[in-house]
């Protein structure tokens, strides 16, 4: 896959920004803490599935103190429709305790501190730093990994390699919102099994050789 040129990358993000000037996560949250919990719950799960479970959970516990008081068993009951819910419930309680004991109940604005929390990896930290605190981090999930490689935007064999590649090539004015645009593009247009190339606003900039095409339906003449 040929790499996109600097001019093509700038034009790609210009178009994505014009189409969606204020992108954000599709996870439902109220503050940095509920965002952190939602992102932890979203690992190997869909945002839609997480959003079905979290309103009731956050109505019962929307602070680290309330979550710890709620207890792991009750958290499991609220999130049992989400994959890996037992381990996630354990991590939610453990990270809530860590926030209370180490950060005064507040979510830290620091990558190292975030990644030290149970259940929080680099991608989760990047989402929180970007969405909650406005930092220009780029969280690479499966959608961004696919899109970056498929378009030739920032090819890489690992999520970290793709993240580092995006950090190098995304123009500074677009870095704050870049991962939101790319996630949404991968989720709804540049899909894994059948990308919707005919409706893609950056199709002409993309080097993907196996683009899908519209199938024309021809109505045969009937013979009387």
CORCORDA-V824365 format. One line per field, one symbol per residue. burial: b if it has 16 or more other ideal C-beta (glycine too) atoms within 10 Angstrom, else e. Layout:
burial = ???
This chain:
burial = eeebeeebbbebbeebbeeeeebebebebeebbbbbbbbbbbbebebeebbebbeebbeebbbbeebbebebeebbebbeebeebeebbebbbebbbbbbeeeeeebbeebebbeebebbebbbbbbbbbbbeeebbbbbbebbbbbbbbbbbbbbeebebbbebbeebbeeebbbbbbbbbbbbbbebbeeeebebeebebbebbebeeeeeeeeeeeeeeee
